Amino acid sequence: MTDKIDAVGLLCPLPVLKARKALKSLQNGDVVELHADDPAAVVDVPHFCMEAGHALVDSREAEGVQIYVIRKGG
């Protein structure tokens, strides 16, 4: 099961902070799906994943909402 994080309506840095908090309690290999509409998230989320060692499995937009699928790394 994938955890879903609703960060719609939140501005930088809150979407990334919510993702970081959710990933902290998960095991390596677990996946979260982050929903955001902050224009800065298109830069912030991939950068966060790269810096923290997580894998950005997918990123797409649907109905004005950005959807990021993140797999927790070591």
C-alpha positions as CSV (number, residue, x, y, z in Angstrom):
1,M,0.0,0.0,0.0
2,T,1.2,3.5,-0.9
3,D,0.9,6.3,1.7
4,K,-0.7,9.4,0.3
5,I,0.4,12.9,1.4
6,D,-2.0,15.8,0.6
7,A,0.1,19.0,0.3
8,V,-2.4,20.8,-2.0
9,G,-2.6,24.4,-1.1
10,L,0.7,24.4,0.8
11,L,3.6,26.5,-0.3
12,C,7.4,25.8,-0.3
13,P,8.9,24.3,1.8
14,L,5.8,22.6,3.3
15,P,5.2,19.9,0.6
16,V,8.8,18.7,1.0
17,L,8.7,18.9,4.8
18,K,5.5,16.8,4.8
19,A,7.2,14.2,2.5
20,R,10.3,14.1,4.7
21,K,8.2,13.5,7.8
22,A,6.2,10.7,6.2
23,L,9.3,9.0,4.8
24,K,11.1,9.1,8.1
25,S,8.7,6.6,9.7
26,L,8.8,4.2,6.7
27,Q,11.2,1.3,5.8
28,N,13.6,1.5,2.9
29,G,11.7,0.6,-0.2
30,D,8.4,1.9,1.0
31,V,6.6,4.3,-1.3
32,V,4.7,7.5,-0.7
33,E,2.6,9.5,-3.2
34,L,2.8,13.3,-2.7
35,H,0.1,15.5,-4.1
36,A,1.0,19.2,-4.4
37,D,0.1,22.3,-6.4
38,D,3.0,24.6,-5.4
39,P,4.8,25.7,-8.5
40,A,8.2,25.4,-6.7
41,A,7.5,21.7,-6.0
42,V,8.6,20.7,-9.6
43,V,12.2,21.8,-8.5
44,D,12.0,21.1,-4.8
45,V,10.7,17.5,-4.8
46,P,13.3,16.1,-7.2
47,H,16.1,18.0,-5.4
48,F,14.9,16.7,-2.0
49,C,14.9,13.1,-3.4
50,M,18.4,13.4,-4.8
51,E,19.8,15.0,-1.6
52,A,18.1,12.6,0.8
53,G,18.9,9.4,-1.3
54,H,15.2,8.6,-2.2
55,A,14.1,7.6,-5.7
56,L,11.6,9.7,-7.5
57,V,9.7,6.9,-9.2
58,D,7.2,9.0,-11.1
59,S,6.0,12.6,-11.4
60,R,3.0,13.7,-13.4
61,E,0.2,16.2,-13.3
62,A,-3.5,15.5,-13.2
63,E,-6.3,18.1,-13.0
64,G,-3.9,20.8,-11.9
65,V,-2.3,18.7,-9.1
66,Q,1.3,17.5,-9.3
67,I,1.7,13.8,-8.2
68,Y,5.1,12.5,-7.1
69,V,5.8,8.9,-6.3
70,I,8.8,8.6,-4.0
71,R,10.5,5.4,-2.9
72,K,12.4,5.6,0.4
73,G,16.1,5.0,0.0
74,G,18.9,4.2,2.4
